Amino acid sequence: MIHGSAPRWLLVSFLSLLVLPLAAAAETEKPLTLVEALAAASTPHPDLQSALAEREASLADQRLAAGRNDPTLNLEGILRSGRPTQGLHDFTDDNSIRLTARKTLYDFGRTRATEAAAGSDLQARDAALLDTRQRRYLEIMARFFEVLLADLQYSADDEFMATVYTSFDHGRDRLETGLISRVELAELEARFEETKVRRNASQQRRRITRALLANAMNQPGKLMAELEDPKLQDNDRRMPEYETLIPAMLSNNPVLQAQQKLLDASQSRLAALRAERNPTLDVELQAADYSRIAPTRDSVSAAMILSWPLYQGGRVDARIAREQAQFHKLLAASAKLDMQLTQSLLETWLDIEQLQRTVRSAAKKQADYRDLALERSRGEYEVELKTTLGTSMAETVQAKVSQRRTEYQLALGFARLDALLGRTLGHNPGSGPNRSNTEEVNHE
């Protein structure tokens, strides 16, 4: 690193002209914690609103099924003219007004099966709504971690670029004294330009990840300047054996539960369609008034009516065949879903095992080594055995990126595992004092 602070401040000023600072577009508020971000999982969002709309539609279907045999009250006014068969042969008025009340007393299984289908469908929508909330939770968590990683990666790339710039700046001095050739200086400049491109891409990534997080939280355009790095204590919990997790997933997974309820609803609809061949028993009360009096007419009447559909063509059979096809489609989808979720459970379990047992340890060893290497480089720098600390500092930051990435992957892995097992997400994942922000990294 160049002695003195002036060249470094010149570098910072130069870089500020290359990339629009993210902080200018970001909100200057208190650091956003993971707990606060995850609270947005239950707030209005297009995905959640769509699932709620599906549930409202199922509620309406349930009310429709429950009201299938509600009494009806009809008022009829009839203007009629007719020629009597006896007596006068001229047309005469035969107007009437009738008030009719009717209620189905028993429909031999139609309503019961229809209500069962609507109830199962509503339970399926409830399970789907839970799954939507779980997916929203996982998406927000993933986006939150992406911002933290983008900030860490930017720090590493910025440090690497500063190191390369220092070498390039030294190269220009050495060219003037004839210590290197123009070809060697061109190589140093090319390395600097390449590193600058990577650093600028990291800067863009910081803003992109913040925009994705804002969208996941249903706060488009609200880019948080500062995020608080969580402690993630749950990453240390022990993993049960894979075989013990399968029954829990098959019993409690909300996606599987929704699929099973859709199967139940289809079976109930089949029963309702088959009941269309059964009779219905209704009671009818009627009050009427007529413009032409006749001895066979009743001003008030009551009746019990048994209706039995003896022939309905092929309509009922066609509807039954269609629903049977839908049932078989749902059955196939259910079997496929079992396989997919079982595979997903295995992969998630293996990922967590790998991260806990090997990747985490390797990342920590690498970070510890880089810390020791940085201390050694500082010692050598102080006795002027080396002219720069930049490479060691950059490699130390990069090791930190790998270490934190491992912890974020573990946290996401455990959250996905809980979602697969049907556990409600939303517990406190932990928070810590470490922060990620949009301020330029201080290299002094």
C-alpha positions as CSV (number, residue, x, y, z in Angstrom):
1,M,0.0,0.0,0.0
2,I,1.3,3.5,-0.8
3,H,2.7,5.4,2.2
4,G,0.5,8.4,3.1
5,S,-3.2,8.9,2.7
6,A,-3.4,11.3,-0.2
7,P,-3.1,8.7,-3.0
8,R,-5.8,6.6,-1.4
9,W,-8.2,9.5,-1.0
10,L,-7.6,10.3,-4.7
11,L,-8.5,6.7,-5.5
12,V,-11.8,6.9,-3.5
13,S,-12.6,10.2,-5.3
14,F,-11.9,8.6,-8.6
15,L,-14.1,5.6,-7.9
16,S,-17.0,7.8,-6.7
17,L,-17.1,9.2,-10.2
18,L,-17.4,5.7,-11.8
19,V,-20.4,4.4,-10.0
20,L,-23.5,6.2,-8.6
21,P,-23.4,5.7,-4.8
22,L,-26.1,3.4,-3.7
23,A,-26.7,5.4,-0.6
24,A,-28.1,8.3,-2.6
25,A,-31.1,6.1,-3.6
26,A,-31.4,4.2,-0.4
27,E,-33.5,5.0,2.6
28,T,-31.6,6.4,5.6
29,E,-33.3,4.7,8.4
30,K,-32.3,2.4,11.3
31,P,-30.8,-0.9,10.2
32,L,-33.3,-3.5,9.1
33,T,-33.2,-6.6,11.1
34,L,-34.1,-10.1,9.8
35,V,-37.0,-10.3,12.2
36,E,-38.5,-7.1,10.9
37,A,-38.0,-8.2,7.3
38,L,-39.7,-11.6,8.0
39,A,-42.7,-9.9,9.6
40,A,-43.6,-8.8,6.0
41,A,-44.3,-12.4,5.1
42,S,-47.9,-12.0,6.4
43,T,-48.5,-8.5,5.0
44,P,-50.3,-7.9,1.7
45,H,-48.4,-9.2,-1.3
46,P,-49.6,-10.3,-4.8
47,D,-48.9,-14.0,-4.0
48,L,-50.6,-13.8,-0.7
49,Q,-53.6,-11.9,-2.0
50,S,-54.1,-14.4,-4.8
51,A,-54.1,-17.3,-2.2
52,L,-56.6,-15.3,-0.1
53,A,-58.8,-14.8,-3.1
54,E,-58.8,-18.5,-3.7
55,R,-59.9,-19.1,-0.1
56,E,-62.6,-16.5,-0.4
57,A,-63.9,-18.3,-3.5
58,S,-64.0,-21.6,-1.6
59,L,-65.9,-19.9,1.3
60,A,-68.4,-18.7,-1.2
61,D,-68.7,-22.3,-2.6
62,Q,-69.3,-23.6,0.9
63,R,-72.1,-21.1,1.5
64,L,-73.6,-22.0,-1.8
65,A,-73.5,-25.7,-0.9
66,A,-75.0,-25.0,2.6
67,G,-77.8,-23.0,1.0
68,R,-78.7,-25.6,-1.6
69,N,-81.9,-26.6,0.2
70,D,-82.8,-23.2,1.6
71,P,-86.5,-22.4,1.2
72,T,-87.5,-20.3,-1.8
73,L,-90.3,-17.7,-2.0
74,N,-91.6,-16.7,-5.4
75,L,-94.3,-14.2,-6.5
76,E,-95.9,-14.8,-9.9
77,G,-98.3,-12.4,-11.7
78,I,-99.9,-13.9,-14.8
79,L,-101.9,-12.0,-17.4
80,R,-103.8,-14.6,-19.5
81,S,-106.8,-14.6,-21.8
82,G,-108.5,-17.9,-22.8
83,R,-111.7,-19.3,-24.3
84,P,-113.7,-21.6,-22.0
85,T,-114.6,-25.0,-23.1
86,Q,-118.1,-24.6,-21.7
87,G,-120.6,-21.7,-21.7
88,L,-119.4,-18.6,-23.5
89,H,-117.1,-19.2,-26.5
90,D,-115.5,-15.7,-26.5
91,F,-112.1,-15.1,-25.0
92,T,-112.2,-13.9,-21.4
93,D,-109.5,-12.7,-18.9
94,D,-108.0,-15.4,-16.7
95,N,-105.4,-13.5,-14.7
96,S,-103.9,-14.7,-11.5
97,I,-101.3,-13.8,-8.8
98,R,-99.6,-16.5,-6.8
99,L,-97.2,-16.6,-3.8
100,T,-95.3,-19.9,-3.6
101,A,-93.0,-21.1,-0.8
102,R,-91.0,-24.3,-1.4
103,K,-88.4,-26.2,0.5
104,T,-86.6,-29.4,-0.2
105,L,-87.0,-31.7,2.9
106,Y,-84.7,-34.4,1.7
107,D,-82.6,-34.8,-1.5
108,F,-81.1,-38.3,-0.7
109,G,-77.4,-37.3,-0.4
110,R,-77.0,-34.4,-2.9
111,T,-76.5,-31.6,-0.3
112,R,-74.5,-33.7,2.1
113,A,-72.0,-34.6,-0.6
114,T,-71.9,-31.1,-2.0
115,E,-71.2,-29.6,1.4
116,A,-68.5,-32.2,2.0
117,A,-66.8,-31.3,-1.3
118,A,-66.9,-27.6,-0.5
119,G,-65.5,-28.2,3.0
120,S,-62.6,-30.2,1.7
121,D,-61.9,-27.6,-0.9
122,L,-61.8,-24.9,1.7
123,Q,-59.4,-27.0,3.8
124,A,-57.2,-27.3,0.7
125,R,-57.2,-23.6,0.2
126,D,-56.3,-23.1,3.9
127,A,-53.3,-25.4,3.5
128,A,-52.3,-23.6,0.3
129,L,-52.5,-20.3,2.1
130,L,-50.1,-21.6,4.7
131,D,-47.8,-22.8,2.1
132,T,-47.9,-19.4,0.4
133,R,-46.9,-17.7,3.7
134,Q,-44.1,-20.2,4.2
135,R,-42.7,-19.5,0.7
136,R,-43.0,-15.8,1.3
137,Y,-41.0,-16.3,4.5
138,L,-38.3,-18.3,2.7
139,E,-38.1,-15.8,-0.2
140,I,-37.7,-12.8,2.2
141,M,-35.0,-14.6,4.2
142,A,-33.1,-15.6,1.0
143,R,-33.3,-12.0,-0.3
144,F,-32.1,-10.6,3.0
145,F,-29.1,-12.9,2.9
146,E,-28.4,-12.0,-0.7
147,V,-28.0,-8.3,0.3
148,L,-25.6,-9.2,3.1
149,L,-23.5,-11.3,0.8
150,A,-23.5,-8.6,-1.9
151,D,-22.2,-6.1,0.6
152,L,-19.5,-8.5,1.8
153,Q,-18.5,-9.4,-1.8
154,Y,-18.3,-5.7,-2.7
155,S,-15.9,-5.1,0.2
156,A,-13.7,-7.9,-1.0
157,D,-13.8,-6.8,-4.7
158,D,-13.2,-3.2,-3.6
159,E,-10.1,-4.2,-1.6
160,F,-8.8,-6.3,-4.5
161,M,-9.2,-3.3,-6.8
162,A,-7.4,-1.0,-4.4
163,T,-4.5,-3.5,-4.3
164,V,-4.3,-3.7,-8.1
165,Y,-4.5,0.1,-8.4
166,T,-1.6,0.5,-6.0
167,S,0.5,-1.9,-8.1
168,F,-0.5,0.0,-11.2
169,D,0.3,3.4,-9.6
170,H,3.7,2.1,-8.5
171,G,4.3,0.8,-12.0
172,R,3.9,4.2,-13.5
173,D,6.6,5.5,-11.1
174,R,8.9,2.6,-12.0
175,L,8.4,3.2,-15.7
176,E,9.7,6.7,-15.3
177,T,12.8,5.4,-13.6
178,G,13.2,2.6,-16.2
179,L,12.6,-0.3,-13.8
180,I,9.9,-1.8,-16.0
181,S,8.9,-1.7,-19.6
182,R,5.7,-0.2,-21.2
183,V,4.5,-3.8,-21.8
184,E,4.7,-4.6,-18.1
185,L,2.9,-1.4,-17.3
186,A,0.2,-2.2,-19.8
187,E,-0.3,-5.6,-18.1
188,L,-0.7,-3.9,-14.7
189,E,-3.2,-1.4,-16.2
190,A,-5.2,-4.3,-17.8
191,R,-5.4,-6.1,-14.5
192,F,-6.6,-2.9,-12.9
193,E,-9.3,-2.4,-15.5
194,E,-10.5,-6.0,-15.2
195,T,-10.7,-5.8,-11.4
196,K,-12.5,-2.4,-11.7
197,V,-15.2,-4.1,-13.9
198,R,-15.6,-6.8,-11.2
199,R,-15.8,-4.3,-8.4
200,N,-18.4,-2.2,-10.3
201,A,-20.5,-5.3,-11.0
202,S,-20.5,-6.0,-7.2
203,Q,-21.7,-2.4,-6.7
204,Q,-24.6,-3.0,-9.0
205,R,-25.3,-6.3,-7.4
206,R,-25.8,-4.5,-4.0
207,R,-28.5,-2.3,-5.5
208,I,-30.2,-5.2,-7.4
209,T,-30.4,-7.4,-4.3
210,R,-31.9,-4.5,-2.3
211,A,-34.5,-4.0,-5.0
212,L,-35.3,-7.7,-4.9
213,L,-35.6,-7.6,-1.1
214,A,-38.0,-4.6,-1.3
215,N,-40.2,-6.4,-3.8
216,A,-40.2,-9.6,-1.6
217,M,-41.4,-7.4,1.3
218,N,-44.0,-5.8,-1.0
219,Q,-42.2,-2.4,-0.6
220,P,-41.1,-1.8,-4.2
221,G,-38.6,1.1,-4.5
222,K,-37.9,1.2,-0.7
223,L,-34.2,0.3,-0.7
224,M,-32.8,-0.2,2.8
225,A,-29.4,1.4,3.3
226,E,-28.4,-0.7,6.2
227,L,-29.1,-4.3,7.3
228,E,-28.2,-5.9,10.5
229,D,-26.4,-9.2,10.3
230,P,-28.3,-11.9,12.4
231,K,-26.6,-14.2,14.8
232,L,-28.5,-17.3,13.6
233,Q,-28.2,-19.4,16.8
234,D,-30.5,-22.1,15.4
235,N,-27.7,-23.1,13.0
236,D,-26.2,-25.2,15.8
237,R,-29.2,-27.4,16.5
238,R,-28.8,-31.1,16.0
239,M,-30.2,-32.9,12.9
240,P,-32.5,-35.9,13.4
241,E,-32.1,-39.0,11.3
242,Y,-33.5,-38.7,7.8
243,E,-35.8,-41.7,8.1
244,T,-37.5,-40.2,11.1
245,L,-38.4,-37.1,9.1
246,I,-40.3,-38.8,6.3
247,P,-43.5,-39.7,8.3
248,A,-43.7,-36.2,9.7
249,M,-43.4,-34.7,6.3
250,L,-46.0,-37.0,4.8
251,S,-48.4,-36.2,7.6
252,N,-47.9,-32.4,8.1
253,N,-46.6,-30.9,4.8
254,P,-49.1,-28.3,3.8
255,V,-48.7,-28.9,0.1
256,L,-49.5,-32.6,0.6
257,Q,-52.4,-31.8,2.9
258,A,-53.8,-29.5,0.2
259,Q,-53.5,-32.2,-2.4
260,Q,-55.2,-34.7,-0.2
261,K,-58.1,-32.4,0.5
262,L,-58.5,-31.8,-3.2
263,L,-58.7,-35.6,-3.6
264,D,-61.4,-35.7,-0.9
265,A,-63.3,-32.9,-2.6
266,S,-63.3,-34.7,-5.9
267,Q,-64.6,-37.9,-4.3
268,S,-67.4,-35.9,-2.6
269,R,-68.3,-34.3,-5.9
270,L,-68.5,-37.7,-7.5
271,A,-70.9,-38.8,-4.8
272,A,-73.0,-35.6,-5.3
273,L,-73.2,-36.3,-9.1
274,R,-74.2,-39.9,-8.5
275,A,-77.0,-38.7,-6.2
276,E,-78.4,-36.7,-9.1
277,R,-80.2,-40.0,-10.0
278,N,-82.0,-40.0,-6.6
279,P,-85.4,-38.5,-5.9
280,T,-86.1,-35.3,-4.0
281,L,-88.9,-34.6,-1.4
282,D,-90.2,-31.0,-1.3
283,V,-92.9,-29.2,0.7
284,E,-94.8,-26.4,-1.1
285,L,-97.2,-23.8,0.3
286,Q,-99.1,-21.5,-2.1
287,A,-101.6,-18.6,-1.8
288,A,-103.3,-17.4,-5.0
289,D,-105.9,-15.1,-6.3
290,Y,-107.7,-15.3,-9.7
291,S,-109.7,-12.9,-11.9
292,R,-111.9,-15.8,-13.0
293,I,-113.5,-18.0,-10.3
294,A,-113.5,-21.7,-10.9
295,P,-114.5,-24.5,-8.5
296,T,-111.3,-26.4,-9.1
297,R,-109.0,-23.5,-8.0
298,D,-107.6,-23.2,-4.5
299,S,-106.8,-19.8,-2.9
300,V,-104.5,-21.6,-0.4
301,S,-102.8,-25.0,-0.8
302,A,-100.2,-27.2,0.7
303,A,-98.4,-30.1,-0.9
304,M,-95.7,-32.8,-0.5
305,I,-93.9,-33.4,-3.8
306,L,-91.7,-36.4,-4.6
307,S,-89.7,-35.9,-7.7
308,W,-87.8,-38.9,-9.2
309,P,-85.7,-38.3,-12.3
310,L,-86.3,-41.5,-14.3
311,Y,-84.3,-40.4,-17.4
312,Q,-81.8,-37.5,-17.8
313,G,-80.1,-38.6,-21.0
314,G,-76.3,-38.8,-20.9
315,R,-75.7,-35.6,-18.9
316,V,-75.1,-37.1,-15.5
317,D,-72.9,-39.9,-16.9
318,A,-70.8,-37.4,-18.8
319,R,-70.3,-35.2,-15.7
320,I,-69.4,-38.3,-13.6
321,A,-66.9,-39.4,-16.2
322,R,-65.3,-35.9,-16.3
323,E,-65.0,-35.8,-12.5
324,Q,-63.5,-39.3,-12.4
325,A,-60.9,-38.2,-14.9
326,Q,-60.1,-35.2,-12.7
327,F,-59.8,-37.5,-9.7
328,H,-57.3,-39.7,-11.5
329,K,-55.4,-36.6,-12.5
330,L,-55.2,-35.4,-8.9
331,L,-54.2,-38.9,-7.8
332,A,-51.3,-39.0,-10.2
333,A,-50.3,-35.5,-9.2
334,S,-50.4,-36.6,-5.5
335,A,-48.1,-39.5,-6.2
336,K,-45.7,-37.3,-8.1
337,L,-45.8,-34.8,-5.3
338,D,-44.9,-37.5,-2.7
339,M,-41.8,-38.3,-4.8
340,Q,-40.8,-34.7,-5.3
341,L,-41.1,-33.7,-1.7
342,T,-39.4,-36.8,-0.4
343,Q,-36.5,-36.0,-2.7
344,S,-36.5,-32.4,-1.6
345,L,-36.4,-33.5,2.0
346,L,-33.4,-35.8,1.3
347,E,-31.5,-33.1,-0.5
348,T,-32.3,-30.5,2.2
349,W,-31.2,-32.9,4.9
350,L,-28.0,-33.8,3.1
351,D,-27.2,-30.1,2.4
352,I,-27.6,-29.3,6.1
353,E,-25.4,-32.3,7.1
354,Q,-22.7,-31.2,4.7
355,L,-22.8,-27.6,5.8
356,Q,-22.7,-28.5,9.5
357,R,-20.1,-31.2,9.4
358,T,-17.6,-30.1,6.7
359,V,-18.3,-26.8,4.9
360,R,-18.7,-24.8,8.1
361,S,-15.5,-26.2,9.6
362,A,-13.5,-25.6,6.3
363,A,-14.8,-22.0,6.0
364,K,-13.8,-21.3,9.6
365,K,-10.3,-22.7,9.2
366,Q,-9.9,-20.6,6.0
367,A,-11.0,-17.5,7.9
368,D,-8.7,-18.3,10.8
369,Y,-5.8,-18.8,8.4
370,R,-6.5,-15.5,6.6
371,D,-6.6,-13.7,9.9
372,L,-3.2,-15.1,10.9
373,A,-1.8,-14.4,7.4
374,L,-3.0,-10.8,7.7
375,E,-1.3,-10.4,11.1
376,R,1.9,-11.8,9.5
377,S,1.6,-9.4,6.6
378,R,1.1,-6.5,9.0
379,G,4.3,-7.4,10.8
380,E,6.2,-7.7,7.6
381,Y,4.8,-4.4,6.5
382,E,5.9,-2.6,9.7
383,V,9.5,-3.8,9.2
384,E,9.2,-2.8,5.5
385,L,9.7,-6.4,4.2
386,K,6.5,-5.8,2.1
387,T,5.2,-2.7,0.5
388,T,1.4,-3.6,0.6
389,L,-1.1,-5.2,2.8
390,G,-3.9,-5.0,0.2
391,T,-3.8,-8.6,-1.0
392,S,-3.9,-10.1,2.5
393,M,-6.7,-7.7,3.5
394,A,-8.7,-8.6,0.4
395,E,-8.2,-12.4,0.9
396,T,-9.3,-12.0,4.6
397,V,-12.5,-10.3,3.5
398,Q,-13.1,-13.0,0.9
399,A,-12.7,-15.7,3.6
400,K,-15.3,-13.8,5.6
401,V,-17.7,-13.9,2.6
402,S,-17.4,-17.7,2.4
403,Q,-17.9,-18.1,6.1
404,R,-21.0,-16.0,6.3
405,R,-22.4,-17.6,3.1
406,T,-22.2,-20.9,4.9
407,E,-24.2,-19.6,7.8
408,Y,-26.8,-18.1,5.6
409,Q,-27.1,-21.4,3.6
410,L,-27.5,-23.2,6.9
411,A,-30.2,-20.9,8.1
412,L,-32.1,-21.2,4.8
413,G,-31.6,-25.0,4.9
414,F,-33.2,-25.3,8.4
415,A,-36.1,-23.0,7.3
416,R,-36.8,-25.1,4.2
417,L,-36.7,-28.2,6.4
418,D,-39.2,-26.8,8.8
419,A,-41.4,-25.8,5.9
420,L,-41.3,-29.3,4.5
421,L,-42.2,-30.7,7.8
422,G,-45.2,-28.4,8.1
423,R,-43.8,-26.4,11.0
424,T,-45.0,-22.8,11.0
425,L,-42.2,-20.5,10.2
426,G,-41.9,-17.2,11.9
427,H,-39.8,-17.9,15.1
428,N,-37.1,-15.4,16.0
429,P,-34.1,-16.4,13.8
430,G,-31.8,-14.3,16.0
431,S,-30.1,-11.0,15.4
432,G,-26.8,-9.5,16.1
433,P,-24.8,-6.3,16.2
434,N,-23.0,-6.8,12.9
435,R,-24.2,-4.6,10.1
436,S,-24.1,-4.4,6.3
437,N,-24.5,-1.0,4.8
438,T,-24.2,1.1,1.7
439,E,-21.4,3.3,2.8
440,E,-18.1,3.1,1.0
441,V,-15.7,0.6,2.7
442,N,-13.1,2.4,4.7
443,H,-9.7,1.2,3.7
444,E,-7.7,3.4,6.0
